[in-house]
């Protein structure tokens, strides 16, 4: 069976392109992993600030009348 030069050249180009696509895929997967790590950090920070905001609201709320009466009885 005889190979035609054009066919061999096309095959080489396809293999080269396949390697380029595989490299691009590896880069995209690495970028996805980096972005997922970044999202996890942001989620953790958002959770922390939500908790902190809740604590600050409790600390800054004026005491209730019943709470004042209890504290005066002590």
N, C-alpha and C positions, 0 to 999 in steps of 0.2 A: 504494500500500500504506500503510495507516494503522497508526501505532504506538500501542499502548495505554500509558497513563501508568504502569501497574504494571510493564509489561515494561521500560520505559526506566529506571524507578527501580531495578528489580532489577539491570539491567545496570550502572548506576552503582555499586550496592552491591558487585557482583561485581568490578568494576574496582578499587574502593577496597580490597577484601579481597585482590585479587591483588597490589596494591602493598604491602600490609602483609606478605603472605607472602614476597614477594621481598626486602623489607627484612630480615625475620627470617632468611631464608636467607643474605643477605650477612653479617649479624651472626654467624651460626653458622659460616660459612666463615672469617671473620676470627678467631673464637675458636679454631677448629680449628687454624689456622695458628700462632696464639700458643702453643697447647698442644703442638703438634709441635716448635716451637722449644725449649720448656721441657723436653720429653722428651729432645731431643738433648743439651741441656746436662747433664741428670742422667745420661744414658748416658755422656757424656764424663767426668764427675766420678767415676762408679762405676768406669769403666775405670782412671782414674788411681789411685784408692784401692786397687783390686785389685793394680795394679802395685806401688804403694808397700808394701802389706802383704806381698807376695812378697819384695821387697827387704829389708824389715825382718826377716822370718823368716830369710832367708839370713844377714843381719848378726848376728842374735842367736843363731843355732845354735852350740852348742859345737863347737869344731874337732874333726875326726876324728883318730884316733890317727896315721894315715898322714900327715895334714896337719901335725901337730905334729912328727913325725919329720923330714919334709922341711924344715920351717922351722928346726929345730935344726941341720941339716946345712949350712945356708947360712953 
